[in-house]
Amino acid sequence: MTSTFLADKRSGPGTDVPPPDNVRARGRARRRVLNWLTAMGFQLPALVLFTGLVLLPMLFALYAAFFRWGGFGMPEDYVGVDNFTDLFDNPVFLGDLWRCLLLVLLTLAFQLPFALAMAVLLNQRLRGRAVYRMLFFAPYVLSEAITGVLFSMVFTPDDGLADHLLGSIGLDSLGGEWFADPNWVMPTLFIVMTWKYFGFHMMLYLAGLQSVPKELTEAALIDGASAWQRFRSVTLPLLMPTVRISIFLAVIGSIQLFDLVWVITQGGPDHHSETMAVTMFQYGFKRYQVGYASAISVVMFGICLVFALGYQRFVLRRDLEGATTTMRGNGK
């Protein structure tokens, strides 16, 4: 009788009785649904814009690549994979692939090491280094159109600043037609690209250098390591995640290069400076062969996608695993 009284007392109106398991499960499910609806409410505008401005045009370009289509009305003249086979029989497009590879190699061999060297230099205690950082980053802020017009004037044959500077130091023979010379147009374009984009990569490296613990470099200095040994054995390994991201952005940018080439040379002389994006524009908006231009865009996308997936799988894997582990650890 006493145990019955105590049980009745524990279950009285003044006690906190935990809800049944099914009630708690319904509460958790309701919270999950509300959280999902809240997240979707914030993401929906971005998803609509991404679908309408990116995903649907990409799918339509893939669809149009199988038609001979001039861009007016709906595609009707189905040609299968003829656009793609014609593409790889086109010497201009094959030249585009070679020029793309050349730009990538030049970027990796010269532009990025130059940006890294400037970042290491400007990471030292130098008087006025903030001004130098601003000056070197300023070209990246300029639009590609302004940069193209500027260097079109700089490299104007005979009357341009480049020829005048060479003439003033007795190197007139090095001056030339620059963008009009098939042998010099790509090296000259690469000079413009380096001037335009190295500041961006320099700032990436500077940001990465700020995260290198000074204690490690000071310890290496105490152990008698030279400046080159400290950079090679301490700074560079810790900077490699930033370097890998920089390489990825540089390669993708070289594959998609359009603005500078179009403003400066429009692909000339005689296609010697054309890139895949310029050829796509020529066929799509100049010759009204939109189906053929769509095939070029599909190939460009495929190259970028294969490179991005392969680079992530074999190069960025360790960095991404570290980031994922860190995020999971913070969420505990």
ROLUM-980153 format. One record per residue: residue in three letters; x, y, z of N, C-alpha, C, CB in turn. Coordinates in steps of 0.2 Angstrom, whole numbers, plus 5000, padded with zeros to 4 digits. Each point is the difference from the previous one (the first is absolute). Glycine has a CB too. Layout:
N
ALAXYZXYZXYZXYZ
...
***
This chain:
332
MET500449945000499650065000500450065000499149945006
THR501550064998500450065000500450014993500249975012
SER500049974985500350014993499450034995500849915002
THR498650074999499550034995499950075002499449894999
PHE500650135007500050075002500650044997499449975010
LEU501250014991500650034997499950014992500749965010
ALA499149994987499950004993499550054998500349884999
ASP499250125005499550054998500250075001499149925003
LYS501450095002500350075002500450024995499949975012
ARG500649984985500450024995499750024993500849925005
SER498650054994499650024994499550055001500249894996
GLY499850155009499650055002500150064995499949965012
PRO499650094989500150064996500650045001498750005000
GLY501650005005500650045002500649974997499450045010
THR500649904987500749974998500050014993500049915009
ASP500750084988500150014993500149934997500650115002
VAL498949874994500049934997500350014993499049965007
PRO501550004991500350014994499549984995501149985004
PRO498850054990499649984995500249934997499750124997
PRO499849855000500149934997500550014994498949965003
ASP501449984995500550004995499750024993500649915006
ASN498850084993499750024993499950075000499549894999
VAL500450145007499950075000500650044999499149995007
ARG501549984996500650034999500349994993500349985012
ALA499549974985500249984993499750054995500249885003
ARG499150134998499650054996500350075001499049935001
GLY501250095005500350075001500750014996499450005011
ARG501049944989500650014997499950004992500649945009
ALA498950024989499950004993499750074998499749885000
ARG499950155004499750074998500550055000499049975005
ARG501550025000500650055000500449994993500050005013
ARG500149944985500449994994499750034994500549895005
VAL498850104995499750034994500050075000499249905000
LEU500750135006500050085000500750024999499150005008
ASN501449974994500750024998500149994993500449975011
TRP499449984986500149994993499650054996500149885002
LEU499350145000499650054996500450075001498949935002
THR501350085004500450065001500650014995499650005012
ALA500849944988500650004996499850014993500649935008
MET498950044989499850004993499750074999499749885000
GLY500050155005499750074999500650054998499049975008
PHE501650024996500550044998500449994994500150015012
GLN499949924986500449984994499650004994500649935007
LEU498750084993499650004994500150054995499249955007
PRO500950124996500250054995500649984996499450095007
ALA501149894996500749984997499949944995500650055010
LEU499049904992499949954996499650014994500049935010
VAL499550124991499650024994500550044995498950015007
LEU501550034995500550044996500549954997499850105007
PHE500449854997500549964997499749954995500650005011
THR498849984990499749964995499850044994499549935009
GLY500350134991499850044994500550024996499050035006
LEU501649994998500550044996500649954999499650115005
VAL500549834998500649964999499749934998500650075009
LEU499049904995499949934998499649994994500049985012
LEU499450064987499649994994500450024994499050025007
PRO501450044993500450014994500549954998499950125003
MET500449855002500549944999499749944997500650045010
LEU498849944992499649954997499850014993499649975012
PHE500250104987499850014993500550014995499150065005
ALA501549964998500650004996500249934998500450105005
LEU499649855000500149934998499549974995500549995011
TYR498950034989499549984996500150034993499249995009
ALA501050084990500150034994500649984997499450105004
ALA501149874999500649974997499949954995500650035011
PHE498849934990499849954995499650024994500149925010
PHE499950154989499650024995500450054995498949995007
ARG500950024987500350054996499550065001500649924991
TRP499550135013499650055002500350074999499449925008
GLY500250134989500350065000499850055005499949984989
GLY499750005016499950045006499350035000501250025001
PHE498449974994499350034999499549945000500450104994
GLY499149915010499549945001500349955004499550034989
MET500249915010500249945004500449964995499050005008
PRO501549964995500449964996499649944997501050035007
GLU499149964987499649954996500549954996499050085000
ASP501549954997500449964996500549965004499950094991
TYR499949855011500449955004500649974996499049985007
VAL501650034996500649974996500449965005500050104993
GLY499749885012500449955005500650035002499549914994
VAL501150055006500650025002500450044995500049905008
ASP499750124986500450024995500450075002499249954992
ASN500550095012500350065002500649985004498950065001
PHE501149895003500649985004500649974996499249985010
THR500649984985500549974995500350064996499449895000
ASP500250164998500250054996500550045004498950004993
LEU500950015013500450045005500749975000499050035007
PHE501149914994500749975001500349994993499749955011
ASP500050074984500350004993500250074998499449904997
ASN500450155007500150074999500750025002498750025001
PRO501750004995500750025002500050065005500549954989
VAL499050095010500050065005499949985007499650074991
PHE499949885010499849985006500649965003498850004997
LEU501549964999500649965003500650055002499749904992
GLY500350155004500550065002499850035007500350024988
ASP499049995013499850025006500249965006499050054994
LEU501049885005500249965005500750005002499149924996
TRP501350094998500750015001500250065004500249934990
ARG499550135008500150065003499850005007499850064989
CYS499649915013499849995007500549975004498849994996
LEU501549955001500549975004500650045001499649894995
LEU500650155000500650045000499950065006500249984987
LEU499250055013499850055005500149965007499350074992
VAL500449875009500049975006500849995002498949944998
LEU501550034998500749995001500450065002499949904993
LEU499950165003500450065002499850035006500050024988
THR499349975014499850035006500349965006498950034995
LEU501149905005500349965005500850015001499149924998
ALA501250104996500750005000500350075002500049914991
PHE499650145007500250075001499650055005500549994988
GLN498850015010499650045003499949995008499450014989
LEU500549935013499949985007500650005004499149934996
PRO501550055001500650015004500250075001500449894995
PHE499450155000500250075001499550035005500450014988
ALA499049975012499550035005500249975007499150004992
LEU501249945009500249975006500650045003499649894997
ALA500950134998500650035002499850075002500749944992
MET498950105005499850065002499650005007499950044988
ALA499749915013499749995006500549995006499049954994
VAL501550015005500549995005500450065002500149884996
LEU500050164998500450065001499650055004500649984989
LEU498750035009499650055004499749975006499750044989
ASN500549905013499849985007500650025005499349904995
GLN501250125002500650035005499850075002500949924994
ARG499550105011499950065003500450054995499949965012
LEU499750074984500250054995499750075001500349904992
ARG500050155007499750065001499550014994501050055006
GLY498449974995499650014995499749944996500650114999
ARG499449835005499849944997499250004998501049945006
ALA498750104998499250004999499950044993499850005013
VAL500650054986499950034993500249964995500350115005
TYR500249854995500249954995499549954999501250025003
ARG498549955003499549954999499450034996500349955011
MET499550124991499450034996500250014993499750055010
LEU500949974988500250014993500049934996500750105004
PHE499549854999500149944997499349964999501149995004
PHE498450035001499449974999499550044996500249955011
ALA500050124988499550044996499949984993500550095007
PRO499949884989499849984993499549945000501150034997
TYR498849935009499549955000499350045001500849925005
VAL499250144998499450035001499750034993500350035012
LEU500249994983499750024994499749954996500950085000
SER498649944996499649964996500549974994498950065003
GLU500949884994500449984995499950044994499849895004
ALA499750154995499950044994500550065001498849974999
ILE501250065007500550065001500749974999499250065008
THR501049884995500749984999500149984992499949955012
GLY499750034985500149984993500150074996499349905001
VAL500350155000500150064996500750035002498750025000
LEU501449985007500750035002500649974997499450025011
PHE500649914988500649974997499950004993500149935010
SER499450084987500050014993500350064998498949944999
MET501150115005500450064999500749995002499050075002
VAL501149905003500749995002500449964995499650005012
PHE500149954985500449964995499850024993500049915008
THR499850154991499950034993500750004996499050075004
PRO501049904990500750004997500350074999499649894994
ASP501050125007500450064999499750065004500149964989
ASP499350055013499850065004499849985007499650054989
GLY500449885012499849985007500650015005499249924995
LEU500650085012500450015005500649955000499150055007
ALA500749894992500549945000500650014995499049925003
ASP500850114991500550014995500450065002499349954991
HIS500450105011500450065002500549985006499050084997
LEU500849885008500449985005500649964998499050005008
LEU500949964987500549964997500550044996499249905000
GLY500550154997500450044996500550055004499149994991
SER500650035015500450045004500649975003498950065003
ILE501149874998500649975002500449964995499349995011
GLY500550034983500449974994499849934998500950075004
LEU498549914998499849934998499450014995500449955011
ASP499750094984499550014995499849934996500450124999
SER500149845000499949944996499549955004501250014995
LEU498750005012499649965003499350024999500949975008
GLY499050094990499350024999499749974994500350115005
GLY499149894994499749974995499250014999500949915001
GLU498850044996499350014999499549975006500350004987
TRP500149975017499749975006499349964999500550105006
PHE499049934995499349964999499949994992499650055011
ALA500749984985499949994993500549944997499650124999
ASP500949865005500549954998499749935003501050095000
PRO498949864995499849945002500549975005499449984990
ASN501250035010500549975004500050035007500749974990
TRP499150105011500150035006499350025003501050054996
VAL498449935001499450025003499849965006499650034989
MET500649915012499849965006500550025006499649914993
PRO501150105006500450025005499850075002500949934996
THR498950125000499850065002499350005004500650054990
LEU499049915007499449995004500149975007499449984990
PHE501149985011500149975006500350055005500249894995
ILE500250165002500350065004499450045003501050004993
VAL498550015003499450045002499649965005499950054989
MET500049885010499749965005500450005007499549934991
THR501150075009500450005006499950065004500949934994
TRP499250135002499950075003499350005003500850054992
LYS498749925005499350015002499849955006499750034989
TYR500649915011499849955005500449985006499349964991
PHE501450065008500549985005499850035007500949984991
GLY498850085009499950035006499549965004500250114995
PHE499349865002499549965003500349945004499250044991
HIS501249925005500449955003500550025006499949944989
MET500450125010500450025005499750015006500650064991
MET498849975009499650015006499749945003499650104995
LEU500349855001499949935003500649975004499249984990
TYR501350035007500649975003500250055007500449964989
LEU499550105010500150045006499549985006500450104993
ALA499049895005499549975005500349945003499050054994
GLY501249905002500349945002500650015005499549944990
LEU500950105008500650015004499950035007500650024989
GLN498850025012499850025006499949955005499550104995
SER500349845002499849945005500649965001498950004995
VAL501750015003500649965001500250025007500349994988
PRO499849975017500250025007500750035000499249915005
LYS500950144997500750035001500449965004499550124998
GLU500349855007500449965004500449954997499250015009
LEU500549964985500349954996500650034996498949935000
THR501050124997500650034997500550035004499250034991
GLU500649995015500550035005500449945003499350095003
ALA500449854998500349945002500549984995499049975007
ALA500850034986500549984995500650054999499049954994
LEU500850115008500650055000500549995005499250084995
ILE500549905011500549995006500449934998499250055008
ASP500549914988500449934999500550024994499049935004
GLY501050134993500550014995499850004993500849965009
ALA498550034990499849994993500050074997499249915003
SER501050084990500050064996499350034998501249964996
ALA498850095001499350034998499749954995500450125002
TRP500049864993499749954995499849935004500750054991
GLN499749935014499849945003499450015004501249965001
ARG498750105002499450015004499450004996500750075008
PHE499449964986499450014995499849934997500450114997
ARG500149855002499949934996499749955005501050034992
SER499349975015499849955004499550025005501149964999
VAL498750105002499550035005499550034997500950015008
THR499250054988499550044997499649974995500750095003
LEU499749884992499649974994499649945002501050044993
PRO499249915011499549955001499450025004501049935001
LEU499050125003499450035003499650044996500650005010
LEU499750034984499750044996499749964994500750095003
MET499449844996499849964995499250004999501149935001
PRO498550075004499350004999499850064996499849945010
THR500550124991499850064997500350004993500050065010
VAL500649914989500349994993499549964996501250015005
ARG498649934998499649964996499350034998500549915006
ILE499250134998499450044998500250054994499549995012
SER501150044989500250054995500149974993500550075009
ILE499849874991500149964994499349994997501149955004
PHE498450025000499449994997499650064997499949915009
LEU500150144994499750064997500450034994499650035012
ALA501049964988500450034994499949954994500950055008
VAL499049894993499949954994499350014998500849925005
ILE498750094999499350014998500050064996499549935010
GLY500850124993500050074997500350004993500050055011
SER500649914988500350004993499649964995501150005006
ILE498549954996499649964996499450054997500349895006
GLN499450154999499550044998500150074998499449945008
LEU501350084990500250064999499650034993501149975005
PHE498650094996499650034994500150075000499249915001
ASP500750135004499950075000500750044997499249995010
LEU501349994993500750034998500149994993500549995011
VAL499449954987500249984993499550044995500449885004
TRP499050124998499550034995500150075000499249925003
VAL500950125002500150075000500750024996499450015011
ILE501149954990500750014997500049984993500549995011
THR499449954988500149974993499449974996501249985005
GLN498350014999499449964997500249934997499550114998
GLY501149865005500249944997500550004995498949965003
GLY501350104994500550014995500750005002499150064994
PRO501449945002499950004993499949934997500750104999
ASP498849894997499949944997499949945005500750044990
HIS498949975015499849955005500649995005499249954992
HIS501350085007500649985004500050025008500650014990
SER498950035012499950015007499349985002500850104999
GLU498849864997499349985002500149955006499650024988
THR499949995016499949955005499349964999500750075008
MET499149884996499449974999499450045000500549905004
ALA499550155001499550045002499950054994500249995012
VAL500450044985499950044994499749974994501050065005
THR499349874994499749974994499249985001501149954998
MET498750045008499349995002499650064998500349925009
PHE500050144993499750064999499950024992500450045011
GLN500249944986500050024993499449964996501350025001
TYR498749915001499549964996499350025003500949914998
GLY499050105008499350015002499750074999500349925009
PHE500150134991499850075000500250044993500050005012
LYS500549974985500250034993499849964994501050045006
ARG499049894995499849964994499349975001501249984998
TYR498550035008499349975002500049934999499550114996
GLN501049855006500049935000500049985008500749994989
VAL498750025013499950005008500149925002499350105000
GLY500549864996500149935001500749985001498949974994
TYR501550055001500749995000500350035006500049994988
ALA499850075014500350045005499849965007500050114993
SER499449865007499849975006500449945001498950044998
ALA501349924997500549955000500750025003499449944990
ILE500850125008500650025003499950015008500350064989
SER499249975012499850025008500049935004499450114996
VAL500349845001500049935003500749985001498849984995
VAL501650025000500749985001500450035005499949974988
MET500050105012500350045005499849985007500150104992
PHE499249895009499849985006500249935002499050074998
GLY501149894997500249935002500750005002499249964992
ILE501350085005500750015002500050035007500350024988
CYS499350035013500150035007499749955005499850114995
LEU499749855004499749965004500549945002498850034996
VAL501549944999500549955001500650025004499649954989
PHE500650115009500650035004499850015007500450054990
ALA499049985011499850015007499949945004499450114996
LEU500349845001499949945004500649965001498949994995
GLY501550015000500749975001500450035005499949964988
TYR500150115012500550045004499749995007500250084991
GLN499149925010499849995007500149935003499150084997
ARG500949874998500149935002500749995002499149964993
PHE501450065003500749985001500450065003499949924990
VAL499950145010500450055003499750045006500450024988
LEU499049995012499750045005499749955005499750094993
ARG500349855006499749955005500250015007500049924990
ARG500750085011500250015007499850065003501049944997
ASP499050124999499750065003499350005002500950064993
LEU498749915002499349995002499849965005499850024988
GLU500649925013499949965006500150035006500349914993
GLY500350145007500150035006499550055002501249994998
ALA498550054997499550045001499349975003500550074991
THR499449875006499449965002500149985007499749974988
THR500950015014500149975007499950065005500849914995
THR499550155003499950065004499350025001501150034996
MET498549974999499350025001499649955004500150054989
ARG500149885010499649955004500250015008500049924990
GLY500750105011500250005007499750065003501149954997
ASN498850114999499750065003499349995002500850074994
GLY498949885002499249995001499949955006499850024988
LYS500749965015499849955006499750045006501049924996
***
